[in-house]
Amino acid sequence: MPARPKRHHYSVYVIELGPEVWDVARFRRANPDYQFGKPFVYVGMTGLDPDVRFDKHKAGIQANRYARDFGVRLLPRLYEMYNPMPYDAARDMEVELGIALREAGYGVWQA
């Protein structure tokens, strides 16, 4: 019996961060070209469903500080078109998506 192809189950995701994140000096330093009025976001990748991963961030389970403390909601319009994908593609897309959003003026944090 032939081996079944591996199912791609990795995803990138984008969490909107509350405006209070701008009060964190480290976040501001990471976003010198932030354009006033654009969203603040956290970009990540996961082998879980992005909704489950967001819930884990908010619960403090393997959480990024910014996602835990300032996460408001997922922004699926910014990532759904890419998912699902293999691990290597998700790892690369996390970086590329963060760069693209930062170039578009967003305030971005990624682990």
BELFENRA-V553482 format. One record per pair of residues at least 4 apart in sequence whose C-alpha atoms are under 7 Angstrom apart, sorted by sequence separation. I is the first residue (numbers start at 1). J is the second residue. D is the distance in Angstrom with one decimal. If there is no record, write none. Layout:
BEGIN
{{I & J & D} {I & J & D}}
END
This chain:
BEGIN
{{17 & 21 & 6.8} {24 & 28 & 6.4} {25 & 29 & 6.1} {26 & 30 & 6.3} {27 & 31 & 6.5} {28 & 32 & 6.5} {48 & 52 & 6.4} {49 & 53 & 6.3} {50 & 54 & 6.1} {51 & 55 & 6.3} {52 & 56 & 6.3} {53 & 57 & 6.3} {54 & 58 & 6.3} {55 & 59 & 6.1} {56 & 60 & 6.1} {57 & 61 & 5.8} {63 & 67 & 6.9} {64 & 68 & 6.0} {65 & 69 & 5.9} {66 & 70 & 5.4} {67 & 71 & 4.5} {76 & 80 & 5.3} {85 & 89 & 6.2} {86 & 90 & 6.2} {87 & 91 & 6.2} {88 & 92 & 6.3} {89 & 93 & 5.9} {90 & 94 & 6.0} {91 & 95 & 7.0} {92 & 96 & 6.3} {93 & 97 & 5.7} {94 & 98 & 6.2} {95 & 99 & 6.2} {96 & 100 & 6.1} {97 & 101 & 6.1} {98 & 102 & 6.1} {99 & 103 & 6.1} {100 & 104 & 6.2} {101 & 105 & 6.5} {102 & 106 & 4.9} {22 & 27 & 6.5} {48 & 53 & 6.1} {56 & 61 & 5.0} {57 & 62 & 6.6} {63 & 68 & 6.1} {66 & 71 & 6.8} {85 & 90 & 6.1} {101 & 106 & 5.4} {102 & 107 & 6.2} {21 & 27 & 7.0} {22 & 28 & 6.0} {57 & 63 & 4.3} {102 & 108 & 6.0} {56 & 63 & 6.7} {57 & 64 & 6.4} {60 & 68 & 6.2} {58 & 67 & 6.9} {57 & 67 & 6.0} {58 & 68 & 4.5} {98 & 108 & 6.5} {57 & 68 & 5.0} {19 & 40 & 7.0} {18 & 40 & 6.9} {16 & 39 & 6.8} {17 & 40 & 5.1} {16 & 40 & 5.9} {17 & 41 & 5.1} {16 & 41 & 4.5} {17 & 42 & 6.8} {42 & 67 & 6.4} {15 & 41 & 5.4} {16 & 42 & 6.6} {14 & 41 & 6.3} {15 & 42 & 5.1} {14 & 42 & 5.6} {15 & 43 & 6.5} {14 & 43 & 4.6} {13 & 43 & 5.8} {14 & 44 & 6.5} {13 & 44 & 5.4} {12 & 44 & 5.6} {13 & 45 & 6.0} {12 & 45 & 4.2} {11 & 45 & 5.5} {12 & 46 & 6.4} {11 & 46 & 5.4} {10 & 46 & 5.6} {11 & 47 & 6.3} {10 & 47 & 4.3} {13 & 50 & 6.1} {9 & 47 & 5.8} {10 & 48 & 6.9} {45 & 90 & 6.2} {45 & 91 & 6.6} {21 & 70 & 6.3} {45 & 94 & 6.0} {17 & 67 & 6.9} {44 & 94 & 5.9} {43 & 94 & 6.4} {18 & 70 & 5.1} {17 & 70 & 5.0} {18 & 71 & 6.3} {17 & 71 & 4.5} {18 & 72 & 6.1} {16 & 71 & 5.9} {17 & 72 & 5.5} {43 & 98 & 6.1} {15 & 71 & 6.1} {16 & 72 & 5.5} {15 & 72 & 6.9} {16 & 73 & 5.5} {15 & 73 & 5.6} {16 & 74 & 6.0} {15 & 74 & 4.4} {16 & 75 & 6.4} {14 & 74 & 5.8} {15 & 75 & 5.9} {14 & 75 & 5.5} {14 & 76 & 6.9} {14 & 78 & 6.8} {14 & 79 & 6.7} {13 & 79 & 5.7} {40 & 106 & 5.9} {41 & 107 & 6.1} {42 & 108 & 5.8} {43 & 109 & 6.4} {44 & 110 & 6.2} {12 & 79 & 6.3} {38 & 105 & 6.4} {39 & 106 & 5.5} {40 & 107 & 4.4} {41 & 108 & 5.0} {42 & 109 & 4.8} {43 & 110 & 5.1} {38 & 106 & 5.2} {39 & 107 & 6.4} {40 & 108 & 5.9} {41 & 109 & 6.4} {42 & 110 & 5.6} {35 & 105 & 4.7} {12 & 83 & 6.8} {34 & 105 & 4.9} {35 & 106 & 6.6} {11 & 83 & 5.1} {33 & 105 & 6.5} {34 & 106 & 5.7} {11 & 84 & 5.3} {34 & 107 & 5.4} {10 & 84 & 5.5} {11 & 85 & 6.3} {9 & 84 & 5.3} {10 & 85 & 5.2} {8 & 84 & 5.7} {9 & 85 & 6.0} {10 & 86 & 5.8} {31 & 107 & 5.7} {8 & 85 & 4.9} {9 & 86 & 6.6} {10 & 87 & 5.7} {31 & 108 & 6.8} {8 & 86 & 4.9} {12 & 90 & 6.0} {11 & 90 & 5.9} {10 & 90 & 6.1} {12 & 93 & 7.0} {12 & 94 & 5.8}}
END
